[in-house]
Amino acid sequence: MVDQGPGLSDEQRARAFDRFWQAGSGHGGTGLGLAIINRLATASGARVELRRAEGGGIDAVASFRAAAPILAVSRSR
């Protein structure tokens, strides 16, 4: 997901997943959203990154590992 906002500095992007951290944009909030997302992603083997977007803003990227195939189990009656 790419936003069109002013973006974040390298230092701000490094801290963006810290609990209660806010960039100081004045939009309110608790500073917990990205920390929760990062915790959930990490717990499920995923990774979340905030990258600089071309033309400004942030490109939020989530990378998930491939799921193992589900094996069908046949039951005989």
Summary of the structure (lengths in Angstrom):
residues: 77
radius of gyration: 17.8
end to end distance: 49.3
largest distance: 64.2
contacts: 136
relative contact order: 0.24
helix: 22%
strand: 17%
